Amino acid sequence: MATLDPYFIQINHSLEGKRVVVRLDINTAFIHGAPTDTARIDAAIATLKDLSLMGAKIIALSHY
C-alpha cells in the first residue's frame, strides 16, 4: 500500500487547512458504471487518507 514519502512529510510538515491538489492516475476501465479493476483506486486511497489526517483540504483530479 502506498503512503506519503517521509521526505515529503518532513519538508511539508504543516498541511493543516491548506488545499492540496492531487492528480490521480486511475486509468481503469468501467463496465456498466463500475470499475473493472480497483487496484489503482485502492492505491490512491492511502495517499488521500494520509493527506486528510494531516489536515489538508484535498482536491482530487483524474480522468477515465
Summary of the structure (lengths in Angstrom):
residues: 64
radius of gyration: 13.4
end to end distance: 22.0
largest distance: 42.7
contacts: 134
relative contact order: 0.31
helix: 33%
strand: 22%
